[in-house]
Amino acid sequence: MAHAAAPATAPKPPAPAQRHRPARRITAITASNVFWLAAGYGLWASVTTRHEHRMTGWNVLYGCVAGIVFGLVYLALRQVTPAIPRVRRALVWAVFWGGSIGYLHSLSNPTILWSVFLGLILAASAFLMALYHFYTREVPTDAHL
């Protein structure tokens, strides 16, 4: 019986599992979600800066600028964070959500300590939720941190 000849070159070992997903493309669904998140953020900012007076053009302008900045930062984080390890990525999202909600709360003129406390509480809960999400939906690798 004839035996098969050995290959000329040794086969390459299988590539290790990819640690993170590549940067995402912006789809219509993503753009729609970002638009509605930014619109809600801007609306909340414009209404909060009103301080029991009638709505002015400056309130609307402030809300539009706040919504655009929020949406652009959110899109940038969605593009950049897949390349960051899990724990740091969860920390980035926690800082983003805690800071953005703490800032919105500070627009209603509470004490600064209360706004910081609220931002920290929301950042801690966002960190735990993001960490759980990333640990349960990624393929484990040797370099998981």
C-alpha positions as CSV (number, residue, x, y, z in Angstrom):
1,M,0.0,0.0,0.0
2,A,1.2,3.4,-0.8
3,H,1.5,6.1,1.8
4,A,0.6,9.7,1.3
5,A,3.7,12.0,1.0
6,A,4.3,14.4,3.8
7,P,3.5,18.0,3.1
8,A,6.3,20.2,1.9
9,T,5.8,22.6,4.8
10,A,4.5,21.9,8.2
11,P,0.9,23.1,8.7
12,K,0.4,26.3,10.7
13,P,-1.0,25.8,14.2
14,P,-4.5,27.2,14.6
15,A,-4.6,30.9,15.4
16,P,-5.5,31.7,19.0
17,A,-9.0,32.9,19.7
18,Q,-9.3,36.6,19.0
19,R,-9.3,38.5,22.3
20,H,-11.6,41.3,21.3
21,R,-13.9,42.1,18.5
22,P,-12.7,44.4,15.8
23,A,-14.0,48.0,15.7
24,R,-17.6,48.0,14.6
25,R,-19.0,49.7,11.6
26,I,-21.7,52.3,12.1
27,T,-24.9,50.7,10.9
28,A,-28.3,52.3,10.5
29,I,-29.5,50.7,13.7
30,T,-26.4,52.0,15.6
31,A,-26.9,55.5,14.2
32,S,-30.6,55.4,15.1
33,N,-29.8,54.3,18.7
34,V,-27.1,57.0,19.1
35,F,-29.5,59.6,17.7
36,W,-32.2,58.8,20.2
37,L,-29.7,58.6,23.1
38,A,-28.2,61.9,22.2
39,A,-31.7,63.5,21.7
40,G,-32.8,62.3,25.1
41,Y,-29.6,63.6,26.7
42,G,-29.9,66.9,25.0
43,L,-33.6,67.3,25.9
44,W,-32.8,66.5,29.5
45,A,-30.0,69.0,29.6
46,S,-32.1,71.8,28.0
47,V,-35.1,71.2,30.3
48,T,-32.9,71.1,33.4
49,T,-31.1,74.3,32.6
50,R,-34.4,76.1,32.4
51,H,-34.7,76.5,36.2
52,E,-38.5,77.1,36.4
53,H,-38.5,79.8,33.8
54,R,-39.8,79.7,30.3
55,M,-37.8,77.9,27.6
56,T,-35.4,80.1,25.6
57,G,-33.4,79.7,22.5
58,W,-30.2,79.4,24.7
59,N,-31.7,76.4,26.5
60,V,-32.5,74.7,23.2
61,L,-29.0,75.5,21.9
62,Y,-27.4,74.2,25.1
63,G,-29.4,71.0,24.8
64,C,-28.4,70.5,21.1
65,V,-24.7,71.0,21.9
66,A,-24.9,68.7,24.9
67,G,-26.7,66.0,22.8
68,I,-24.2,66.3,20.0
69,V,-21.2,66.1,22.3
70,F,-22.8,63.1,24.1
71,G,-23.5,61.3,20.9
72,L,-20.0,61.9,19.5
73,V,-18.3,60.7,22.6
74,Y,-20.6,57.6,22.7
75,L,-19.8,56.8,19.1
76,A,-16.1,57.2,19.7
77,L,-16.2,54.9,22.7
78,R,-18.1,52.3,20.7
79,Q,-15.4,52.4,18.1
80,V,-12.4,52.4,20.4
81,T,-13.4,50.1,23.3
82,P,-13.4,46.7,21.6
83,A,-9.6,46.9,21.5
84,I,-9.3,47.5,25.3
85,P,-9.2,44.5,27.7
86,R,-12.4,43.7,29.6
87,V,-11.8,45.3,33.0
88,R,-10.4,48.5,31.6
89,R,-13.3,48.6,29.0
90,A,-15.8,48.3,31.8
91,L,-14.0,51.1,33.7
92,V,-14.2,53.3,30.6
93,W,-17.9,52.8,30.2
94,A,-18.5,53.3,33.9
95,V,-16.7,56.7,33.8
96,F,-18.7,57.7,30.8
97,W,-22.1,56.8,32.2
98,G,-21.3,58.0,35.7
99,G,-19.8,61.3,34.5
100,S,-22.6,62.0,32.0
101,I,-25.4,61.4,34.5
102,G,-23.6,63.1,37.3
103,Y,-23.2,66.2,35.0
104,L,-26.8,66.2,34.1
105,H,-27.8,66.1,37.7
106,S,-25.4,68.9,38.5
107,L,-27.4,71.2,36.1
108,S,-30.3,71.2,38.5
109,N,-28.2,73.1,41.1
110,P,-27.9,70.5,43.9
111,T,-24.8,70.5,46.1
112,I,-21.7,69.4,44.2
113,L,-21.1,66.6,46.7
114,W,-24.6,65.1,46.0
115,S,-23.9,65.2,42.2
116,V,-20.5,63.5,42.7
117,F,-22.0,60.9,45.0
118,L,-24.8,60.1,42.5
119,G,-22.2,59.9,39.6
120,L,-20.0,57.5,41.7
121,I,-23.0,55.3,42.6
122,L,-24.1,55.1,38.9
123,A,-20.5,54.6,37.8
124,A,-20.1,51.7,40.2
125,S,-23.3,50.1,39.0
126,A,-22.4,50.6,35.4
127,F,-19.0,49.1,36.0
128,L,-20.5,46.0,37.5
129,M,-23.0,45.6,34.7
130,A,-20.4,46.1,32.0
131,L,-18.0,43.8,33.6
132,Y,-20.6,41.1,33.9
133,H,-21.6,41.7,30.3
134,F,-18.0,41.4,29.0
135,Y,-17.1,38.4,31.1
136,T,-20.2,36.4,30.0
137,R,-20.1,37.2,26.3
138,E,-16.4,36.9,25.3
139,V,-14.3,33.9,24.6
140,P,-11.8,33.5,27.4
141,T,-8.1,33.7,26.6
142,D,-4.9,33.6,28.5
143,A,-4.6,37.4,28.5
144,H,-8.1,38.1,29.9
145,L,-7.2,41.2,31.9
